[in-house]
């Protein structure tokens, strides 16, 4: 096997890799590392991203619906226009991250670290209850 001959799906460290439009739906990506990765349009729906590192990741229009991001480190990440419907972000670190136009119906942000300015913007459109945790999006954001 030569240099560069590898299967991306077999890796747990996707740092600084462009995974645009890939399908990781339903996969167990616990503890995976996506630091400084280009993740535009990626399908993470239903994926387990518990304790994943998504620092400085670009997740423009990424599908994270129903994903579990418990304890994820996603500081300085871009979630613009991402679908976080029914996602679990409990105890996630989301400091200095952006959520412009993100869908957050049913998302659970309980005990997540999130900048007040972003939390305020999210509260303007927060609704729904997470079907797994039973926590309302508004309550989890402290709206």
Buried (B, 14 or more C-beta within 10 A) or exposed (E): EEEEEEEEEEEEEBBEBEBBEBBBBEBEBBBBBBBBBBBBBBBBBBBBBBBBBBBBBBBBBBBBBBBBBBBBBBBBBBBBBBBBBBBBBBBBBBBBBBBEEBBBBBBBBBEBBBBEEBBEBBBEEBEBBBEEBEBBBBEBBEB
